[in-house]
């Protein structure tokens, strides 16, 4: 029996509380315990919980309780408290990140610093910290993994919650023998594991379906595969709110000219989400690499100005040759700049009258094209559509026989000034 998947709240930091179990000690006769001046009293624990929930810093909590910072941090860890702090990072937080990152599970370090896992990932990237290897899974991570699979939470959201890659979460769930609550009954565990692994690479659903069929699994179409993956809880981006650390990392990438592609995997965001956030932060257009990491020549302001001036007035192939670029590159850039080709614009009533007058008075079709700023082939097709074919034997006056250079230039005004007979224009 499967159930529908759902999305987690953006501020959620854990699915189920987890308090580390105390080590079992052999039974021994009870003896009198010595009084400890640093023992935690129930009132202190209550005040600690309240201050922690109010997002007060560990230094502030330590000063309020009159205890050392390390003791407060240890007590928070022992109580299994977690939160997604919105406060600024202190020097001590950065030093602790540099000392423990990549050696301690990210979820454990997040609990120690009182922050969310996604905030730690963004801050680590901003500080230039690397991850040489994946630390072992902690008890808290396994507890969240079990609860997420039982409740039908999307696997991508579980991986973001505990700070592990999607493929690692899938592998860990397999080791623990977990079955997702939303897993369809007609898909085998091996097929779903392989499909999720391929989906984590960012491949399209159609390509994933072909690879699964090539590996011996049943043939499925892309729509069926997408529905099954969503039922299983896989989603490419789940609309969570952006946090301050992610904004700082995005600003840093724009300021240093870094590629935005690694941010998609690091932050678990889609390219559309990153572009939208850059627009909201007014970062669009401020990246050092304005044209990205393209291998071809960079479009300069002079190139764009020339394209804007010539596009639609001379053949695009000539523009591409003059700029030293391919035809597709010119067309793509023109579309990016919002340019509209002049040859394709609708014909006005004055232009229709000019074509009729030219047809009647024997003006060359090439001269009409130059006067209207259009391609001769476009003029010929439109003239035939409205009933004035320039090669019609019944045309009242044939075109000129002289060279174009020796003829007077033709303009739209001169064509409209001709005295046409009362001829209708076909609809």
N, C-alpha and C positions, 0 to 999 in steps of 0.2 A: 504494500500500500504506500503510495507516494503522496507527498503533500506539496503545496505551492511554496516557492522560495520567496523571500522578502529581503528588504534592504535594511541595513543597520543605521541607527542614528549617527550623524557625523561626529558627535562628541563622545560616543561610547568608547571606553578603553578596555573593557573586559566583559565577557559573556557570563562568567560565573566567578564568585569569589574563590580565592585559593590561598590558604594559609599553610605554610610549610609545616609538615609534621615533625614533632620533636623526636629526637633519637630515643629509641627504646633502651631502657636501662634494666639490668637484671634486678629482680626483686631482692630487697635487702631490708633488714630491720630499720624502721624509721628512727632517725636521730634528730636531735635538736639542731635547727639551722641557725647559723650566726646571722645577726642583724646586718643588713646591707643598707648603707645610707643612700645608695644610688638606685634602690629598688623603685620600680614604677608603681605608683599608687593608682587606684581606679579613677580618681579625679583627674590626675595628670593625663591618663589615657583618653578620657573623655574630651578634655581640652585639646589634646593633640588631634583627635579625630575632627573636631569642629574647626580648628584652625586650618587643617589640611584641606578640608572640604571648601573653605573660603578662599583657597588658592593663595595662601600666604606662603612666603618663601621659607625654606628650612632654617635659614639664619634667623628669621623673625620668630619662628616657632621655638627655636633653641633659646633665644633671648627671653621670650615670654615665660618659658618653663624653667629657665636658669640651668640648662643642661648643655653639654657640648654638642656640636653639630653632628659628629659621628654617632653619638648615642641616639640622637633623634632619628637620624637616617636608618640606623639599625632597627629601632623600634617600629618605624613605618614599614620596613621590609617584613619584620616578624608579624605585624598585623595584617599584611597582605593588602595594604591600601594602595590605590592607584587613582590617578587623575590625569587630565589633559591640561596642563598649566598654560596660561596665556601670558605669563610674565616674561620680561626680557631675560636673556641668558647672562649669567654672571661669569666672572673670570674663573671662579671655582668650578662652575658647571663645565666650562670649556676644558679646564685642566683634567677634570674627571673623565670627560669624553676622550681626550687624547690618551689618557692612561689606560682606560678599560675597554675602549671600543675595539672590536675584533677579537678580544680575549674573553669577554663576558657576553652571554646572550643578550641581544638587543632589548628583549622584553624585561630582563632582570635589571639592566642598566636604566631603562626607562622608569621602572618602579623606584629605583634608588634616587633618581633625579626628579621624580614627581612629574613626569611628562609623558606624552603619548609616543608610541613607537614611530609613527610617521614624522613627528617633530624631530626625533633623534636622527632619522635617516637624512632629512633635509639639512640639519645642522652639521652632520658628519660630512656631507658633500661640500658644504660651504667652508668647512675647516680643512678640506683636502684629506680626510682620513680614508683609508682603504680597508677592504675586507679580505685578508689573505685566505681565510677559511671560515667555514660555518661552525660555530661552537655547538656542543651537544644541546639537545632540547631540554628545557627546564620543566619542572613539574607544573608551573603555571601555564606554560605553552601547551603542554599535553592536555591540561584541564580545559583550556579554551578550545582546543581542537576537538575534544570529545563533545563539549557542549554545542559547538557550532555544527558539527555533523548531526547531532541528535535533533537540533532545532531547525535544521534545513537552511542555515545561513549560507549565502553564496561563498564558494571556496575562495574566490578572489578577495572577498572582504575579510575572510578569516586570515588569509596571508598578510593583508595590510594591517590587520589588528595586532597580530603577534610579531610582525616584522620578519617574515620569512618569504622566500620566493615561492611562487605558485607551485612549481614542480616539486620543491622541497616539502611543501605541505601535503601534496598528494602522496609523495613517497612515505612520509611519516604516518599518514592515515592508513596506508596499506600495511605498514609495519605493526601498527596498533590494532589492525583488523577492524577498522571502522567502515561503516557503510553509510553513505549520505542519505538523509531522510527523503530527499527529492530524487534519488536515483531511480530511473525507470526500471521496471521489472524485466523488460525484454532486452536489455543491454547487459552484456557480461561485464564483470569487474575489469577484466583485461582490456576490453574494448573501450570502456569509459576512461580508464587510466591513460590509455594511449591517446585517446581523443583530447583529453585535457592537457596532456603533455604537449601535443602538437599545437593546441590552441594557445598555449603560453608563449610559443615562439612568434605569435602574431600572424601566422599564416591564415589565408582566407579559408572560409568554410568549404568552398568547392575543392580547393587543393587538399584540405584535410580529408575530405571524403574520398578523394582519389588515392591518397596515400594509405588510408585504412583498407580500401578495397585491394590495393596492391599487396598489402601485408597479409591478406587472407581473411579479413573481417567482411561481414556482409556489406553489399553495396548500398549506399544511402545517398540521397540528394542533399544539397546544401541546406535547404529549408528544414528538412527533418533533423539534420545534424545540429543546426542552430537551435531548434526547439529543444532538443535533448540536452544540449549543453546548458541552456538557460534553466531547464528543469533541474539539472544537477546543481545549479547554483553558480555557474560560470558567467561572468559578465565583464565586458571590456570597459571599465570605468563605471563608477556607481554614484556620481554626482555629489560626493561629499564636499563640505565647505573647505576652502583654502585657509590654511593656518599661516601665522606670521613667519614661521621658519621657511615655509615653501615660497612665500612671497620674497623673502630675502634671497633665497637661492635663485629665483627667477631674475631678480634685479641684478644679482652678481653675474649671471650668465650673460645678460645683455651688456653689462658694463665692461666685461673682460673679453667679449667676442667669442664666448664658448658656444659649442654646438648645443642646440636645444633637444636633439634626439635622445641623448642619454637621460634627460630628465623624465621622459615618458616611462622608462623602466624604473628609475629611481623613485619617482613620486607616485607611480601607478596611475598616471594621467594619460588621456588621449591627446593627440596633437591638436584637436579642436579645443580641448579644455585649456591647453597651454596658450594657444593663440587668444582665446577669449580672456584669460586672466591677464595676459600681456596688454590687451586692449583696455581692460578695466584699470590697470595700473599705469596707463598712458606710456607704455614702453614701445608700442609699435612705431617702427621707423627710427629707433634710437640704437639698434644693434650695430656694433662696429662693422660687422660683415653684412652690409645692407642687402647683398645678393646671395647670402648664404655661402655654402661651400661648393658652389658650382665649379666645374672644371673649365668651362668656356670663358671667353672674354667678358669682363664686367661691363654692364651697361652704365655709361657715364651720362651726366646731365646733357652734354652736347649730343650724344647719340639719341637720347629720348627727345630732345628738342627737334632734331632733324626728322625723326620718325613722326612726330606730331605734325610737323609742317608738310611732309610729303605724303603721308599715308592717305590713300584714296585719291591722290592727284596724279601720281605716276604709278606704273605697275609695281607690285610688291616685290617681284623678282629683282627689279632694278634697285629698289631700296636695299634689299638684302645684299646684293653684290656691292653696292657702294659702302655699306657698313661692314662688309666682311663677315657676314653671318649667314646662317641657313634660313631658308624660307620659313620653316616651322618656328624658329626662334623669333623671327620678326612678327609672325602672326600671333604667337603666344604673348609677346611683350605688348603688342598693340591691344590685345584683349585685356591684359593686365592693367593697362593705362586707361581702359574704357573708350578706346578710339573706335569710330564707326567708319567703315569703308565708304567713300563718297560714291563709288560706282553702284552701290546697293541701296542708296536712299530712294524713297518714293518719288515719283514724278509729280511735279506740281502742274497746275492748270496752265501757267505761263509756258512751261516747258513743252506741254502738249501742243499749245498754239504755235510755239516756235518750230516744232517738228512739222506741223501741218503747213506752215508758211514756207519752210525750206523745201518740202516735197513739191509744193505748188510752183515755186519760183526757180527750181533747178539748183538749189544749193547742195553741195556735196555732203554726204553723210559724215565724212571725216571732219569737215569744217563745223558741222553741227555738234559733233562730239567734243571738239575743242572749245566751242563756245559754251557748252553746258557743263564742261568739266567731267565728262563721262567717257567710258570706253566705247569705241565705235560699234562693237558687237552688241553692247547693251542698247545703244540707240537703235540699231537695226531691228532687234527683237521687239522692242517696245513700239517702234513705228509700225511694224507689221501687225502687232496686236490691236492697235487703234485704227487700222485700216489704211495705212500709208506706207506701203513697201517701197523702198527706194529703188529696187530693181524691177519695179512693175512696168511692163511695156506700155501700159495705159497712162503712165505718169505724164502730166501736161508738159513739163520741161525736163530735159535730160540734164545730168550733172555737167559741170564745166570740164572742158578739155584742156585747159591751160594748167601749168604747173602751180602747185599750191603756194610756192614762194612769191610768185608774181601776182597773186590775187590779194585783194584787200582783206584784212582780218575780219572775221565774223564774230559778233557778240550776241548775247541774248537780246539786248535792246534793239540791235539792228534787225534781228529776225522778227521781233514783235512789231517793228515799225513797218514791215512790208504790208502791202494792201492785199489781204487774202480774199478770195471769193467766199461766198457763204456756203462753206462745206462743213458738214457735221463731223464730230469726232466720235468714233465708235466707242462704246462702253467697254 
